[in-house]
């Protein structure tokens, strides 16, 4: 049986048990979600999980499966109240962290969106003890749905004071370093490297993000970049290997509409 085939009967069972198991909750037929008041907000739990569970069980087991799921949802809502008391307004703590493209099994359950072909943008809760990646379950329970403000949070509270300096790479050739020691979010500037490059910049730049606290940039002005690339790649690789919070070991060409193309360390490859 497919989950949707069980929807009508399972949703009816949910409505039947809510008054006893979660008296303050209600079932939203429009979105197929159980809605639970959480403080001044509300938590929502999609019924898709319980539909999948019921589809794998005989019909006689559905009341038990629904009962267990509703209790589970109620328990998570209770935990959400504790988290809201712990974090306060959790929206103020949300940040964006750019990470190398995650495998499907690693991104499952997390609030992650693609950031081009080679990286993902992961929403984080910035808290010294209880922070970490924001999960979809946690986002639902805390009522975090529209997250467009997360990048603004990251810029205003984490990236406003990044340091930008040039340091020698080869005789007469400098690499631009964008850094904030100890930060986990400088990598979020990966899509905005143009602001740190001389203008006009017709040919783009070499880009490295060896750790989350540092970007390395080299503007491409001439074919002499072929001499720079192997050295630049070595620096990125060494910094990545030594980093406490490593990001990506490779070199990318930033060009066009915020596009990043991986480059081999050997320009003749």
C-alpha positions in Angstrom: 0.0 0.0 0.0 1.2 3.5 -0.8 1.1 6.1 2.0 -1.5 8.3 0.3 -3.8 5.3 0.0 -4.0 5.3 3.8 -4.5 9.0 4.3 -8.2 9.2 4.8 -8.4 6.5 7.4 -5.2 7.5 9.2 -6.2 11.2 9.4 -9.5 10.1 10.9 -7.6 8.1 13.5 -5.5 11.1 14.3 -8.6 13.3 14.8 -10.0 10.6 17.1 -7.0 10.4 19.4 -6.0 14.0 19.6 -8.6 15.0 22.3 -7.2 12.3 24.7 -3.5 12.5 23.9 -3.0 16.1 23.0 -6.1 18.1 24.0 -4.7 21.5 22.9 -3.7 20.2 19.4 -5.7 20.1 16.3 -5.4 18.6 12.8 -5.0 21.0 9.8 -6.7 19.2 6.9 -5.4 21.8 4.4 -1.7 20.9 5.1 -2.2 17.4 6.7 -0.4 18.5 9.8 -1.0 18.2 13.5 -0.7 21.7 15.1 0.4 22.0 18.7 0.5 25.4 20.6 4.0 26.0 21.8 4.2 29.1 24.0 3.1 32.0 21.9 3.9 30.1 18.7 2.8 26.7 17.4 4.6 23.5 16.3 3.5 21.6 13.2 4.1 17.9 12.4 3.4 16.6 9.0 1.4 13.4 8.9 3.6 11.9 6.2 5.7 10.1 8.7 2.8 8.2 10.2 1.3 7.6 6.8 4.5 5.9 5.8 4.5 3.8 9.0 0.9 2.7 8.5 1.5 1.8 4.9 4.0 -0.8 6.1 1.7 -2.3 8.7 -1.6 -4.3 8.5 -4.7 -2.1 8.9 -5.3 -3.7 12.3 -2.1 -2.1 13.6 -2.9 1.4 12.5 -4.5 2.6 15.8 -1.4 1.6 17.7 0.9 3.3 15.1 -1.1 6.5 15.2 -1.2 6.5 19.0 2.6 6.1 19.2 3.1 8.8 16.6 0.8 11.4 18.3 2.6 10.8 21.6 6.0 11.2 19.9 4.9 14.5 18.4 3.6 15.7 21.7 6.9 14.8 23.4 8.8 16.7 20.7 6.6 19.7 21.2 7.4 19.5 25.0 11.1 19.5 24.1 10.5 22.5 21.9 9.1 24.5 24.8 12.3 23.7 26.7 14.4 24.8 23.8 12.5 28.1 23.4 13.1 28.8 27.1 16.8 27.9 26.6 17.4 29.9 23.4 14.9 32.7 23.8 14.1 34.0 20.3 15.9 31.4 18.4 15.5 33.4 15.2 18.2 35.7 16.5 20.6 32.8 16.7 20.3 31.4 13.2 23.3 31.7 10.9 24.2 30.5 7.4 27.3 28.3 6.9 28.6 27.2 3.5 29.9 23.6 3.4 31.1 21.3 0.6 28.2 19.6 -1.1 26.7 17.0 1.3 25.9 13.4 0.4 22.1 12.8 0.3 22.3 10.7 3.5 24.1 13.5 5.3 21.7 16.3 4.3 18.6 14.3 5.1 16.7 15.9 7.9 18.7 19.1 7.9 17.7 22.6 6.7 20.1 22.8 3.8 19.8 24.3 0.3 22.2 24.1 -2.7 24.7 26.9 -3.0 25.8 26.2 -6.5 27.1 22.9 -7.9 29.8 22.3 -5.3 28.6 23.7 -2.0 25.5 23.7 0.3 24.2 26.4 2.5 23.4 25.0 6.0 21.3 26.8 8.6 22.9 26.7 12.0 21.9 27.6 15.5 24.7 29.7 17.0 25.0 28.8 20.6 28.1 27.9 22.6 26.7 24.7 24.2 23.5 23.8 22.4 24.0 25.0 18.9 24.6 23.0 15.7 22.9 22.4 12.4 19.1 23.2 12.3 17.1 20.1 11.7 13.8 20.1 9.8 12.1 18.6 12.8 13.5 21.3 15.1 12.5 24.0 12.7 9.0 22.7 12.5 8.6 22.4 16.3 10.0 25.9 16.8 7.8 27.4 14.1 10.8 28.3 11.9 9.4 28.4 8.3 10.5 31.4 6.4 14.2 31.8 6.9 15.2 34.6 4.5 16.6 36.6 7.3 19.3 34.1 8.1 21.9 35.6 5.7 21.2 39.0 7.1 21.8 37.7 10.6 25.1 36.2 9.4 26.3 39.4 7.8 25.3 41.7 10.6 26.5 39.6 13.5 29.3 37.5 12.2 30.8 39.1 9.1 30.7 42.9 9.6 34.2 42.8 11.1 36.1 40.5 8.8 39.7 41.5 8.2 41.0 41.9 4.6 44.7 42.0 3.9 47.1 41.1 1.1 50.1 38.8 1.8 52.9 37.6 -0.5 52.4 34.4 -2.4 55.2 34.8 -5.0 57.6 37.7 -5.7 55.5 40.6 -6.8 52.2 38.6 -6.4 49.9 38.8 -3.4 47.0 36.7 -2.3 44.0 38.5 -0.8 43.0 37.0 2.6 39.5 37.5 4.0 39.5 36.2 7.5 38.0 36.3 11.0 39.9 34.0 13.4 37.7 31.6 15.2 34.6 32.3 13.0 32.6 29.5 11.5 30.9 31.7 8.9 33.4 33.5 6.7 32.8 30.7 4.2 29.3 32.2 3.7 31.0 35.0 1.7 32.0 32.5 -1.0 29.2 33.8 -3.2 30.2 37.4 -2.6 33.9 37.4 -3.4 33.5 40.2 -6.0 33.3 42.8 -3.2 36.8 41.9 -2.2 38.4 42.1 -5.7 39.6 45.1 -7.7 37.2 46.5 -10.3 36.8 45.9 -13.2 37.5 42.2 -12.8 36.7 40.7 -16.2 38.4 37.4 -15.7 37.4 36.4 -12.2 39.6 35.1 -9.5 41.1 32.0 -8.0 39.2 31.2 -4.8 40.1 28.9 -1.9 38.1 28.3 1.3 40.4 26.0 3.2 38.6 26.6 6.5 35.4 28.3 7.6 37.2 31.3 9.0 39.2 32.2 5.9 38.8 32.9 2.1 41.9 33.2 -0.2 41.5 35.2 -3.4 43.7 35.9 -6.3 42.4 38.2 -9.1 43.1 36.9 -12.6 44.7 39.7 -14.6 46.7 37.8 -17.2 47.9 34.4 -18.3 50.6 34.6 -15.6 48.0 33.1 -13.3 49.3 29.7 -14.6 52.4 30.3 -12.5 50.4 31.2 -9.5 47.9 28.4 -9.5 50.1 25.5 -8.3 51.4 27.6 -5.4 47.9 28.9 -4.5 46.7 25.3 -4.6 49.5 24.2 -2.3 48.6 26.9 0.3 44.9 26.0 0.2 45.6 22.3 0.6 48.1 22.9 3.5 45.8 25.3 5.3 42.9 22.8 4.9 45.0 20.0 6.4 46.1 22.1 9.4 42.7 23.7 10.1 40.6 22.9 13.2 37.5 23.8 11.2 38.3 22.7 7.6 36.1 23.5 4.7 37.3 22.6 1.1 40.8 21.5 0.0 40.5 22.5 -3.6 40.8 25.7 -5.8 37.9 27.2 -7.7 37.6 29.8 -10.5 35.0 32.4 -9.6 33.5 33.9 -12.7 30.3 35.0 -14.4 27.1 35.1 -12.3 28.7 33.8 -9.0 29.8 30.6 -10.7 32.5 28.4 -9.2 34.4 26.0 -11.4 36.9 23.5 -9.8 40.4 23.8 -11.1 43.2 21.2 -11.1 46.4 22.2 -9.2 48.4 21.7 -12.4 47.4 24.3 -15.0 48.4 22.0 -17.8 46.1 19.2 -16.7 
